[in-house]
Amino acid sequence: MGFASLVGQPDLKVRLGSILKGEPGHAYILSGPLGIGKSTFAQVFAQALLCQDPTPDGGCGMCDSCRHFSHQAHPDYRTLLLDPADKVIKVERVRQTIQSDIALRPQFGRRKVYLVDADFLNEQGQNTLLKSLEEPPDFVTFILMASGLERLLPTVLSRLTVLPLQRYNDEEVVAILTREWQGSGQSMPEPESLAFYARYANGVPGAAIHLLTSPWFADLRQETIDFYHQIGTFSRSRMLTTGFGFFDANRTRADVLLDILASLVRDQIVLHMTGEPRHLTNPDQLDRLAVPDESKRQAAIPGLMRAAAAITAARRGLALNASFEGLACHLLLTLRKELVHA
């Protein structure tokens, strides 16, 4: 499988092709949000680096090296990924997988490749890996993956060539979802459903696939939509009882609930400011989100902007482990105040 068989990422494909045409360096890092496709591109890149006759599009797919790689039996390819039983990659595994192996020459071809999920390396693990990154043998290439470069130590990052993955457009996400379902043997979701999940995932195919295959998401979305349209009618006491009860019942998925609320507020802002429905994340809610009276639309915009800011602040508080009760109650009262005219 070459880069041409993968959807999107034209700039990255050009850069990877240029690397393969020349003499590859010793260390690269593929960066981008969780679910963007780092692992897929990393494996195609690794196969090409090990291929006996590579092209700018990747491995030839026919040589012994490519065949061994496709059967997950290449002796010169090592992966350092998170063990499901652990929260981080243990330092001992870094030593066993890389430090004790790196000096051994390739068994099969001209090069050895190590694929490392840097998201799960703590500071100690990164420092252990750094010893191998500083002066690797000529035949070694590292491919790291990271959701955010800010997690890496500056000393580690300085030794890596960064290869960023960009968010996909809606059409590319739909193409990836379609390919995923065609290969699964399951019935294809409706085009409208694929289009919604592509928009909602904000250019991250893995997120779209996860939500589309999660039976709880459609129900939570509909419940959140119904709740959103009732906010303007709730009294303060009802907001702190019924409204908080809804948040509390979905505490374990509060991040998703906030994402859905944010998408609804954003859609109303778009409609109120432009009247243009084609950029909505929730086009199936057009009739409920639209306000025919232009004067009411303009008057509601400042409140909608403040509601969006309040949801963003709640997301941040959730990430920082702020009190759920305090965070939820403050947000609910703010939404009641700002959305009463929306």
Secondary structure, 3 states (H helix, E strand, C coil): CCHHHCCCCHHHHHHHHHHHHCCCCCEEEEECCCCCCHHHHHHHHHHHHHCCCCECCECCCCCHHHHHHHCCCCCCEEEECCCCCCCCCCHHHHHHHHHCCCCCCCCCCCCEEEEEEHHHCCHHHHHHHHHHHHCCCCCEEEEEEECCHHHCCHHHHCCCEEEECCCCCHHHHHHHHHHHHHHHCCCCCCHHHHHHHHHHCCCCHHHHHHHHCCHHHHHHHHHHHHHHHHHHHCCHHHHHHHHHHHHHHCHHHHHHHHHHHHHHHHHHHHHHHHCCHHHCCCHHHHHHHCCCCHHHHHHHHHHHHHHHHHHHHHHHHHHCCCCHHHHHHHHHHHHHHHCCCC
